[in-house]
Amino acid sequence: MIQAVGISKNFGARTIFEDVTFSVNKGERVGLVGRNGTGKSTLFKVVLGSESYDSGDLIIPKSYKLGNLEQHIHFTHPTVISECMSVLGKEFEYETYRAEKFLFGLGFTKDDMEKDPMSFSGGYQIRINLVKTLLSDPNCLLLDEPTNYLDIVSLRWLRMFLKSFDGEVVLITHDKEFMNSVVTHTMGIWRRRLKKIKGGTDKYYEQLLEEDKIYEQTKVNQEKKIQQMQDYVDKFRAKARGASQAQSKLKAIERLGTIDELESVSDLKFSFNHIPCPAKIVLDVREVSFGFDHPLFEKVKFALERNDRIGIIGKNGKGKSTFLNTVAGIHKPTEGEVSSHSSLSFGHFGQTNVSRLHPDNNIIQEVQEENTDLSISAVRGICGTMLFTGDDAEKKISVLSGGEKARVLLGKILAKKTNVLLLDEPTNHLDMESIEALTDAIDKYQGACLIVTHSEDILRKCVNKLVIFRKDHAEFFDGNYEEFLEKVGWDSEEEGKERKTKVEVEKTKKSGNAQAMEIKEKEIMAQIETLENYHNLLEKNVERYSIEGNVEGLQSSTDDLMQVQQKIEDLFLELEKISS
């Protein structure tokens, strides 16, 4: 268990948070929320002991083990499986299934097990670190933005794992839906203080709004009372009659003091600059194929109508961003073509577009380049909506962080008159409140939109059609995300490979010397197969109940799923004992 009492942290003259008091109790899964820059990650570092604090007490039992998702990459083993297994003791060296069940859940394949971990992208390297954290068997998991590099399939797996984790969890994520589906409690840093409540983020923010209303009303009432007393003082202070009462009221005014104004909190504001397109179809994708060493997608075809919202979804590394760049004209199709109406004007937010910002420009210059018709006051207004106010708008691009550069890129799109938005993971580097504002702006946008996203919330609120990357190809789906889940759904493509690998690993350890052992092994394998079939059925039930909002059915199936999972693990351990 973790207990913090009166913790304060300053960086120079700036107070990050003060008098922070909270506890993480047995079985709690706590979501930590707050605007970017409020100190969430700093608080994590304080708990982990990697950052000092200026006052207060932090109490963590010596035997209580913390597991942290390390963002720093440091691999010392030649293969993915050996790197992951390195966190376990020597006695577990043959029990690779312990790591494989996590690796397969996070999108790795059987062939990936023997590859060099450094050969993978940064996102997959973070996943390897996540597996190492999960394998270390901590009492409490501290996860800072674990969803950043995960696709939808991996997000669903991680959600199920965290809900069944036998310990405590403290989670930072900008994915509101993911957080609400996992946590039992929410705590947040707001105006440098921390508040913790039982329930999800919606309840937390509702309470904050209510407390602000009460504070403001109390302030108004007090100011009114003070004014009434001051009027009496002004009227009777110089007169013999009532002078003593006036003096008494004057002292009462001093005792009341003043209630400070609430500190204002800036929000990102999005309003895309739309220019009408007379055509019904603004973009026509005709049998488009593209690849580098091998085809990433082939013969994709669909028409983008002027009010369409098309979501591009699928596992990471399958070609979603490349597809969007092909539509944008950055890549030339190897087959087919992308044709557009003559009045097409698109705004493109891409993963690599940030590198195209001019490092010597300041933010005002960079935004104005996108639309020279805008006045300097209009440009400064756009900078302000992206939280670059006053002198901040004159900062050079070269000194900005990755998140700030992403905001500049969004500002450039706001400045440009568009009728099509091409957005590749636009929610990266944004906090929950900013993501909600962006989601609302996309929904209200009068033009068309193609968006690569892993946010199921955006897919449900904004998208009416899909391009799906699955089973090594891309296909167009004429329906919304809920219809996709109902008619097609996410198939766990590596699920069969995972279980096949488990069986093969255990079989290699069989001695084959004793007939009785052989019979016993077959019996155990038959039990495992039966339980795994039942496991598949329960997973489908969990997904169905989640979609239907059937809380009782979801809880029952989740409990059954965890019990079956434990039985399978026990059988594998039993199999190992008789095989060794």
C-alpha positions as CSV (number, residue, x, y, z in Angstrom):
1,M,0.0,0.0,0.0
2,I,1.1,3.6,-0.7
3,Q,0.4,6.5,1.6
4,A,1.3,10.1,0.9
5,V,0.8,12.9,3.5
6,G,1.2,16.6,2.8
7,I,3.7,16.1,-0.1
8,S,4.8,19.3,-1.9
9,K,7.1,19.7,-4.9
10,N,8.7,22.8,-6.3
11,F,10.9,23.5,-9.3
12,G,12.7,26.7,-8.4
13,A,10.1,29.4,-7.6
14,R,7.3,27.3,-9.4
15,T,5.1,25.1,-7.2
16,I,4.1,21.9,-9.0
17,F,1.8,20.6,-6.3
18,E,1.4,21.2,-2.6
19,D,-0.1,19.4,0.4
20,V,-0.8,16.3,-1.6
21,T,-2.4,13.6,0.5
22,F,-3.7,10.2,-0.7
23,S,-3.5,6.5,-0.3
24,V,-3.6,3.6,-2.6
25,N,-5.4,0.8,-0.8
26,K,-5.6,-3.0,-1.4
27,G,-7.2,-3.9,-4.7
28,E,-7.6,-0.3,-5.9
29,R,-7.0,0.6,-9.5
30,V,-6.5,4.4,-9.5
31,G,-6.5,6.7,-12.5
32,L,-4.4,9.8,-12.2
33,V,-5.6,12.7,-14.2
34,G,-4.7,16.4,-14.8
35,R,-3.8,18.8,-17.5
36,N,-0.4,18.5,-19.2
37,G,2.2,20.0,-17.0
38,T,0.4,19.7,-13.7
39,G,2.9,17.2,-12.3
40,K,1.4,13.7,-12.9
41,S,4.6,12.2,-14.1
42,T,6.5,14.1,-11.4
43,L,4.3,12.6,-8.7
44,F,5.0,9.1,-10.2
45,K,8.7,9.8,-9.9
46,V,8.3,10.9,-6.3
47,V,6.5,7.6,-5.5
48,L,9.2,5.6,-7.3
49,G,11.9,7.4,-5.4
50,S,13.6,8.8,-8.5
51,E,12.5,12.4,-7.7
52,S,12.8,14.2,-4.4
53,Y,10.1,16.2,-2.7
54,D,10.3,19.3,-0.6
55,S,7.9,18.5,2.3
56,G,5.6,15.8,3.6
57,D,5.8,12.1,4.2
58,L,5.7,9.1,1.8
59,I,5.1,5.7,3.4
60,I,5.6,2.5,1.4
61,P,6.3,-0.8,3.2
62,K,9.7,-2.3,2.4
63,S,8.3,-5.5,1.2
64,Y,5.9,-3.7,-1.2
65,K,7.2,-4.0,-4.7
66,L,6.5,-1.3,-7.3
67,G,6.4,-2.1,-11.0
68,N,7.1,0.9,-13.4
69,L,6.8,1.1,-17.2
70,E,10.3,2.3,-18.1
71,Q,10.4,4.7,-21.1
72,H,14.2,4.4,-21.3
73,I,15.3,1.6,-23.6
74,H,18.2,-0.6,-22.4
75,F,18.2,-4.2,-23.8
76,T,21.1,-6.6,-22.9
77,H,19.9,-9.9,-24.5
78,P,19.9,-11.0,-28.2
79,T,16.3,-12.0,-28.5
80,V,12.8,-10.7,-27.5
81,I,12.0,-13.8,-25.4
82,S,15.4,-13.9,-23.7
83,E,15.2,-10.1,-22.9
84,C,11.7,-10.6,-21.3
85,M,12.7,-13.7,-19.4
86,S,15.8,-12.0,-18.0
87,V,13.6,-10.4,-15.2
88,L,12.7,-13.9,-13.9
89,G,14.9,-16.1,-11.8
90,K,17.0,-19.0,-13.1
91,E,14.4,-21.5,-12.0
92,F,11.9,-20.1,-14.6
93,E,14.3,-20.2,-17.6
94,Y,12.3,-22.9,-19.4
95,E,8.9,-21.4,-18.6
96,T,8.8,-19.1,-21.6
97,Y,5.1,-19.3,-21.8
98,R,5.0,-16.8,-18.9
99,A,6.4,-14.1,-21.2
100,E,4.7,-15.4,-24.4
101,K,1.2,-14.9,-23.0
102,F,2.0,-11.2,-22.5
103,L,3.9,-10.8,-25.8
104,F,1.2,-12.3,-27.9
105,G,-1.4,-10.2,-26.1
106,L,0.6,-7.1,-27.0
107,G,0.8,-7.9,-30.7
108,F,4.0,-9.9,-31.1
109,T,4.1,-13.1,-33.2
110,K,5.7,-16.5,-32.7
111,D,8.4,-15.5,-35.3
112,D,9.2,-12.3,-33.3
113,M,10.3,-14.3,-30.2
114,E,13.8,-14.9,-31.6
115,K,14.3,-11.5,-33.2
116,D,16.7,-8.8,-31.8
117,P,14.6,-6.5,-29.6
118,M,16.6,-3.5,-31.0
119,S,15.2,-4.3,-34.5
120,F,11.7,-3.3,-33.5
121,S,10.2,0.2,-33.6
122,G,10.2,2.4,-30.5
123,G,6.6,1.6,-29.8
124,Y,7.3,-2.1,-29.8
125,Q,10.4,-1.7,-27.7
126,I,8.2,0.1,-25.1
127,R,5.9,-3.0,-25.2
128,I,8.9,-5.2,-24.4
129,N,9.5,-3.0,-21.4
130,L,5.8,-3.4,-20.4
131,V,6.1,-7.2,-20.6
132,K,9.2,-7.1,-18.4
133,T,7.3,-4.9,-15.9
134,L,4.3,-7.3,-15.9
135,L,6.6,-10.4,-15.5
136,S,8.4,-8.8,-12.4
137,D,5.3,-9.7,-10.3
138,P,4.9,-6.3,-8.6
139,N,2.4,-5.6,-5.8
140,C,1.5,-2.3,-7.5
141,L,1.8,-1.3,-11.2
142,L,2.6,2.4,-11.9
143,L,1.9,2.9,-15.6
144,D,2.5,6.3,-17.3
145,E,0.8,6.4,-20.7
146,P,1.0,2.7,-21.4
147,T,-1.6,3.1,-24.2
148,N,0.5,5.5,-26.3
149,Y,2.0,2.9,-28.6
150,L,-0.8,0.3,-28.5
151,D,-3.3,-0.6,-31.2
152,I,-6.9,-1.4,-30.5
153,V,-6.4,-5.1,-30.2
154,S,-3.5,-4.7,-27.7
155,L,-5.5,-2.0,-25.8
156,R,-8.3,-4.5,-25.3
157,W,-5.9,-7.2,-24.1
158,L,-4.2,-4.7,-21.6
159,R,-7.7,-3.6,-20.4
160,M,-8.6,-7.2,-19.5
161,F,-5.2,-7.8,-17.9
162,L,-5.4,-4.8,-15.6
163,K,-8.9,-5.5,-14.6
164,S,-7.9,-9.0,-13.4
165,F,-4.5,-7.9,-12.0
166,D,-4.1,-9.2,-8.4
167,G,-2.7,-6.1,-6.9
168,E,-2.9,-2.3,-7.1
169,V,-2.7,-0.1,-10.2
170,V,-2.0,3.6,-10.6
171,L,-2.6,4.6,-14.2
172,I,-1.9,7.8,-16.3
173,T,-3.5,7.8,-19.7
174,H,-5.1,10.4,-22.0
175,D,-7.5,7.6,-23.2
176,K,-10.6,8.4,-21.2
177,E,-12.6,5.4,-22.2
178,F,-9.7,3.0,-21.4
179,M,-9.2,4.6,-18.0
180,N,-12.9,4.5,-17.1
181,S,-13.1,0.8,-18.1
182,V,-10.2,-0.1,-15.8
183,V,-10.2,2.1,-12.7
184,T,-12.0,1.8,-9.4
185,H,-11.0,5.3,-8.2
186,T,-9.9,8.6,-9.9
187,M,-7.5,11.1,-8.4
188,G,-6.4,14.3,-10.1
189,I,-4.1,17.2,-9.7
190,W,-6.1,20.4,-10.0
191,R,-4.8,23.9,-9.1
192,R,-1.8,22.2,-7.5
193,R,-3.9,20.1,-5.1
194,L,-4.9,16.5,-5.3
195,K,-8.4,15.1,-5.0
196,K,-9.4,11.4,-5.0
197,I,-12.9,10.0,-5.4
198,K,-14.4,6.5,-5.9
199,G,-15.5,6.1,-9.5
200,G,-14.4,7.2,-13.0
201,T,-13.3,10.4,-14.6
202,D,-16.8,11.7,-15.4
203,K,-17.8,11.7,-11.7
204,Y,-14.4,13.3,-10.8
205,Y,-14.9,16.2,-13.1
206,E,-18.5,16.7,-12.2
207,Q,-17.4,17.0,-8.5
208,L,-14.7,19.6,-9.5
209,L,-17.3,21.7,-11.4
210,E,-19.7,21.5,-8.4
211,E,-17.0,22.5,-6.0
212,D,-16.0,25.5,-8.2
213,K,-19.7,26.6,-8.3
214,I,-19.9,26.4,-4.5
215,Y,-16.7,28.3,-4.2
216,E,-17.8,31.1,-6.5
217,Q,-21.2,31.3,-4.8
218,T,-19.6,31.5,-1.4
219,K,-17.3,34.2,-2.7
220,V,-20.3,36.2,-4.0
221,N,-22.2,35.8,-0.8
222,Q,-19.2,36.9,1.3
223,E,-18.5,39.9,-0.9
224,K,-22.2,40.9,-0.6
225,K,-22.1,40.6,3.2
226,I,-18.9,42.6,3.4
227,Q,-20.4,45.4,1.3
228,Q,-23.4,45.6,3.5
229,M,-21.3,45.8,6.6
230,Q,-19.0,48.4,4.9
231,D,-22.0,50.5,4.0
232,Y,-23.1,50.5,7.7
233,V,-19.5,51.5,8.7
234,D,-19.4,54.3,6.2
235,K,-22.8,55.6,7.4
236,F,-22.3,55.5,11.2
237,R,-18.6,55.6,11.8
238,A,-18.5,59.4,12.2
239,K,-21.7,59.6,14.3
240,A,-21.9,59.2,18.0
241,R,-25.0,57.0,17.6
242,G,-23.9,53.7,16.1
243,A,-20.1,54.4,16.1
244,S,-19.3,51.5,18.4
245,Q,-21.4,49.1,16.2
246,A,-19.6,50.5,13.2
247,Q,-16.3,49.7,14.8
248,S,-17.4,46.2,15.7
249,K,-18.5,45.6,12.1
250,L,-15.2,46.9,10.8
251,K,-13.4,44.3,12.9
252,A,-15.8,41.6,11.6
253,I,-14.9,42.6,8.0
254,E,-11.2,42.2,8.9
255,R,-11.9,38.8,10.4
256,L,-13.7,37.6,7.3
257,G,-10.8,38.4,5.0
258,T,-11.1,37.9,1.3
259,I,-11.7,34.9,-0.9
260,D,-9.3,34.8,-3.8
261,E,-10.4,34.5,-7.4
262,L,-10.2,30.9,-8.7
263,E,-7.1,30.4,-10.8
264,S,-8.1,30.3,-14.5
265,V,-7.3,27.1,-16.4
266,S,-6.7,27.4,-20.2
267,D,-8.3,25.0,-22.6
268,L,-7.5,24.1,-26.2
269,K,-10.2,25.3,-28.5
270,F,-10.7,23.9,-32.0
271,S,-12.7,25.2,-34.9
272,F,-11.6,24.1,-38.3
273,N,-11.7,26.7,-41.1
274,H,-14.1,25.1,-43.7
275,I,-14.4,26.0,-47.4
276,P,-17.3,24.3,-49.2
277,C,-16.8,21.8,-52.0
278,P,-19.6,21.6,-54.6
279,A,-18.9,17.9,-55.5
280,K,-20.6,15.0,-53.7
281,I,-17.4,13.0,-54.0
282,V,-14.3,14.9,-53.0
283,L,-11.8,12.0,-53.2
284,D,-11.9,8.8,-55.1
285,V,-9.5,5.9,-54.1
286,R,-9.4,3.5,-57.0
287,E,-7.8,0.0,-56.6
288,V,-4.8,1.6,-54.8
289,S,-1.8,-0.6,-53.8
290,F,1.5,0.4,-52.2
291,G,4.4,-1.1,-50.4
292,F,8.1,-0.9,-49.9
293,D,9.8,-4.3,-49.8
294,H,6.4,-6.0,-49.9
295,P,2.8,-4.8,-50.4
296,L,1.3,-3.1,-47.4
297,F,-2.1,-2.9,-48.9
298,E,-3.6,-3.9,-52.3
299,K,-6.6,-2.8,-54.4
300,V,-8.2,-0.6,-51.8
301,K,-11.1,1.3,-53.2
302,F,-13.7,3.7,-51.8
303,A,-15.2,7.1,-52.5
304,L,-14.9,9.9,-49.9
305,E,-18.1,11.9,-49.9
306,R,-18.0,15.5,-48.7
307,N,-19.5,14.8,-45.2
308,D,-17.9,11.4,-44.6
309,R,-15.8,10.5,-41.5
310,I,-13.7,7.5,-42.3
311,G,-11.7,5.8,-39.6
312,I,-8.5,3.9,-40.5
313,I,-8.0,1.2,-37.9
314,G,-5.9,-2.0,-37.3
315,K,-2.8,-3.3,-35.6
316,N,0.4,-1.2,-35.5
317,G,2.9,-1.7,-38.3
318,K,0.3,-2.8,-40.9
319,G,0.5,0.3,-43.0
320,K,-2.2,2.7,-41.8
321,S,0.0,5.8,-41.7
322,T,1.5,4.8,-45.1
323,F,-2.0,4.5,-46.5
324,L,-3.0,8.0,-45.3
325,N,0.3,9.4,-46.7
326,T,-0.5,7.7,-50.1
327,V,-4.0,9.4,-50.1
328,A,-2.2,12.7,-49.3
329,G,0.1,12.3,-52.3
330,I,3.3,11.8,-50.3
331,H,3.6,8.3,-51.7
332,K,2.8,7.4,-55.3
333,P,0.6,4.2,-55.5
334,T,2.3,1.2,-57.1
335,E,-1.1,0.4,-58.6
336,G,-4.3,2.3,-59.0
337,E,-4.8,6.0,-58.4
338,V,-6.2,8.6,-56.0
339,S,-8.3,11.3,-57.8
340,S,-9.8,14.4,-56.3
341,H,-12.1,17.2,-57.1
342,S,-10.5,20.4,-58.4
343,S,-11.7,22.3,-55.3
344,L,-10.1,19.9,-52.9
345,S,-8.2,21.6,-50.0
346,F,-7.0,19.3,-47.3
347,G,-5.3,19.8,-43.9
348,H,-2.8,17.0,-43.1
349,F,-1.7,16.1,-39.6
350,G,0.8,13.3,-40.0
351,Q,3.3,11.5,-37.7
352,T,6.2,12.9,-39.8
353,N,4.8,16.3,-40.6
354,V,6.2,17.8,-37.4
355,S,9.7,17.4,-38.9
356,R,8.6,19.7,-41.8
357,L,8.1,22.7,-39.5
358,H,10.8,25.3,-40.1
359,P,13.1,25.3,-37.0
360,D,14.1,29.0,-37.4
361,N,10.5,30.3,-37.7
362,N,8.6,31.3,-34.6
363,I,5.1,30.0,-33.9
364,I,3.4,33.1,-35.4
365,Q,5.4,32.9,-38.6
366,E,4.7,29.1,-39.0
367,V,1.0,29.5,-38.6
368,Q,0.8,32.5,-40.9
369,E,2.6,30.7,-43.7
370,E,-0.4,28.4,-44.0
371,N,-2.8,31.3,-44.7
372,T,-1.2,34.7,-45.6
373,D,-4.7,36.3,-45.8
374,L,-5.0,36.2,-42.0
375,S,-4.2,39.3,-40.0
376,I,-1.6,39.2,-37.3
377,S,-4.4,39.4,-34.6
378,A,-6.2,36.4,-36.2
379,V,-2.9,34.4,-36.2
380,R,-2.3,35.3,-32.6
381,G,-5.9,34.2,-31.9
382,I,-5.1,30.8,-33.4
383,C,-1.9,30.6,-31.4
384,G,-3.9,31.4,-28.3
385,T,-6.3,28.6,-28.9
386,M,-3.3,26.3,-29.0
387,L,-2.2,27.7,-25.6
388,F,0.6,29.9,-27.1
389,T,-0.3,33.3,-25.6
390,G,1.6,36.5,-25.4
391,D,5.4,36.1,-25.8
392,D,5.0,32.3,-26.0
393,A,3.7,32.7,-29.6
394,E,7.1,34.2,-30.5
395,K,9.1,31.1,-29.5
396,K,11.2,29.5,-32.2
397,I,10.1,26.0,-33.4
398,S,13.6,24.7,-32.6
399,V,13.1,25.1,-28.8
400,L,9.6,23.5,-28.6
401,S,8.9,20.0,-27.2
402,G,7.3,17.3,-29.3
403,G,3.9,18.0,-27.9
404,E,4.2,21.7,-28.5
405,K,5.2,21.1,-32.1
406,A,2.2,18.9,-32.6
407,R,0.0,21.8,-31.3
408,V,1.7,24.1,-33.8
409,L,0.8,21.6,-36.6
410,L,-2.8,21.6,-35.4
411,G,-2.7,25.4,-35.4
412,K,-1.6,25.4,-39.0
413,I,-4.5,23.2,-40.0
414,L,-6.9,25.6,-38.1
415,A,-5.5,28.5,-40.1
416,K,-6.0,26.8,-43.5
417,K,-9.3,26.7,-45.3
418,T,-10.1,23.0,-45.9
419,N,-12.8,20.7,-47.0
420,V,-10.9,17.4,-46.1
421,L,-9.0,16.6,-43.0
422,L,-6.3,13.9,-43.0
423,L,-5.5,13.1,-39.4
424,D,-2.9,10.5,-38.2
425,E,-3.2,9.9,-34.5
426,P,-4.0,13.6,-33.7
427,T,-4.6,12.9,-30.0
428,N,-1.0,12.0,-29.2
429,H,0.5,14.6,-26.8
430,L,-3.0,15.9,-25.9
431,D,-4.6,15.6,-22.4
432,M,-8.1,14.3,-21.8
433,E,-9.8,17.8,-21.9
434,S,-8.0,18.7,-25.2
435,I,-9.0,15.4,-26.8
436,E,-12.6,16.0,-25.9
437,A,-12.4,19.4,-27.6
438,L,-10.8,18.0,-30.7
439,T,-13.3,15.1,-30.9
440,D,-16.1,17.7,-30.7
441,A,-14.5,19.8,-33.4
442,I,-14.1,16.8,-35.8
443,D,-17.8,15.9,-35.2
444,K,-18.9,19.5,-36.0
445,Y,-16.6,19.9,-39.0
446,Q,-18.6,20.5,-42.2
447,G,-16.1,18.8,-44.5
448,A,-14.9,15.2,-44.8
449,C,-12.3,13.5,-42.6
450,L,-9.9,10.5,-42.9
451,I,-8.5,9.7,-39.4
452,V,-6.1,7.1,-38.2
453,T,-6.9,6.5,-34.5
454,H,-6.8,3.9,-31.8
455,S,-9.4,5.8,-29.7
456,E,-12.6,3.8,-29.6
457,D,-14.3,6.9,-28.2
458,I,-13.5,8.9,-31.4
459,L,-14.5,6.0,-33.6
460,R,-17.9,5.7,-31.9
461,K,-18.6,9.5,-31.8
462,C,-17.3,10.6,-35.2
463,V,-16.8,7.9,-37.7
464,N,-19.4,6.6,-40.2
465,K,-17.2,4.3,-42.4
466,L,-13.9,2.4,-41.9
467,V,-10.8,1.2,-43.7
468,I,-9.7,-1.9,-41.7
469,F,-6.1,-3.3,-41.7
470,R,-6.4,-7.0,-40.7
471,K,-5.1,-10.4,-41.7
472,D,-2.3,-8.8,-43.9
473,H,-4.6,-6.7,-46.1
474,A,-6.8,-3.6,-46.0
475,E,-10.5,-3.5,-46.8
476,F,-13.2,-0.8,-46.9
477,F,-16.2,-1.3,-44.5
478,D,-19.4,0.7,-45.3
479,G,-20.6,1.1,-41.7
480,N,-19.8,2.6,-38.4
481,Y,-17.6,1.2,-35.6
482,E,-20.4,-0.4,-33.7
483,E,-21.6,-2.2,-36.9
484,F,-18.1,-3.4,-37.5
485,L,-17.9,-4.9,-34.0
486,E,-21.2,-6.6,-34.4
487,K,-20.7,-8.0,-37.9
488,V,-16.9,-8.5,-38.0
489,G,-15.2,-7.8,-34.7
490,W,-11.6,-8.0,-33.7
491,D,-10.2,-11.5,-34.2
492,S,-7.1,-12.3,-32.0
493,E,-4.9,-13.3,-34.9
494,E,-2.1,-14.5,-32.6
495,E,-4.3,-16.3,-30.1
496,G,-3.9,-19.6,-31.9
497,K,-0.1,-19.1,-32.3
498,E,0.2,-18.4,-28.6
499,R,-1.4,-21.6,-27.5
500,K,0.4,-23.6,-30.1
501,T,3.7,-22.3,-28.8
502,K,2.8,-23.1,-25.3
503,V,2.0,-26.7,-26.2
504,E,5.2,-27.0,-28.2
505,V,7.3,-25.6,-25.4
506,E,5.8,-28.0,-22.9
507,K,6.1,-31.0,-25.3
508,T,9.8,-30.5,-25.9
509,K,10.4,-31.1,-22.2
510,K,8.7,-34.5,-22.2
511,S,11.1,-37.3,-21.5
512,G,8.9,-40.0,-23.1
513,N,10.5,-42.6,-20.9
514,A,7.6,-43.6,-18.8
515,Q,4.3,-44.7,-20.3
516,A,2.4,-43.5,-17.3
517,M,3.8,-40.0,-17.7
518,E,2.8,-40.1,-21.4
519,I,-0.8,-40.9,-20.5
520,K,-0.9,-38.3,-17.8
521,E,0.5,-35.7,-20.1
522,K,-2.2,-36.5,-22.7
523,E,-4.9,-36.2,-20.1
524,I,-3.5,-32.7,-19.0
525,M,-3.3,-31.6,-22.6
526,A,-6.9,-32.7,-23.2
527,Q,-8.0,-30.7,-20.2
528,I,-6.0,-27.6,-21.4
529,E,-7.6,-27.9,-24.8
530,T,-11.1,-28.1,-23.3
531,L,-10.4,-25.1,-21.0
532,E,-9.0,-23.0,-23.9
533,N,-12.1,-23.6,-26.0
534,Y,-14.2,-22.4,-23.0
535,H,-11.7,-19.5,-22.6
536,N,-12.5,-18.5,-26.2
537,L,-16.2,-18.6,-25.6
538,L,-15.9,-16.4,-22.4
539,E,-13.8,-13.8,-24.3
540,K,-16.5,-13.5,-26.9
541,N,-19.1,-13.1,-24.1
542,V,-17.1,-10.4,-22.4
543,E,-16.8,-8.5,-25.7
544,R,-20.5,-8.8,-26.4
545,Y,-21.6,-7.8,-22.9
546,S,-19.2,-4.8,-23.0
547,I,-20.8,-3.6,-26.3
548,E,-24.3,-4.2,-24.9
549,G,-23.5,-2.5,-21.6
550,N,-24.6,-5.5,-19.7
551,V,-22.7,-4.9,-16.4
552,E,-23.9,-8.0,-14.6
553,G,-23.1,-10.3,-17.5
554,L,-19.7,-8.6,-18.0
555,Q,-18.7,-9.0,-14.4
556,S,-19.8,-12.7,-14.3
557,S,-18.0,-13.6,-17.5
558,T,-14.9,-11.7,-16.5
559,D,-14.7,-13.6,-13.2
560,D,-15.2,-16.9,-15.0
561,L,-12.5,-15.9,-17.5
562,M,-10.0,-15.2,-14.8
563,Q,-10.7,-18.5,-13.1
564,V,-10.3,-20.5,-16.3
565,Q,-7.1,-18.6,-17.0
566,Q,-5.8,-19.6,-13.6
567,K,-6.7,-23.3,-14.1
568,I,-4.9,-23.3,-17.5
569,E,-1.8,-21.9,-15.8
570,D,-2.0,-24.5,-13.0
571,L,-2.2,-27.3,-15.6
572,F,0.8,-26.1,-17.4
573,L,2.7,-26.0,-14.1
574,E,1.6,-29.6,-13.4
575,L,2.6,-30.6,-16.9
576,E,6.1,-29.1,-16.2
577,K,6.5,-31.0,-13.0
578,I,5.9,-34.4,-14.5
579,S,8.0,-33.6,-17.5
580,S,11.1,-32.5,-15.6
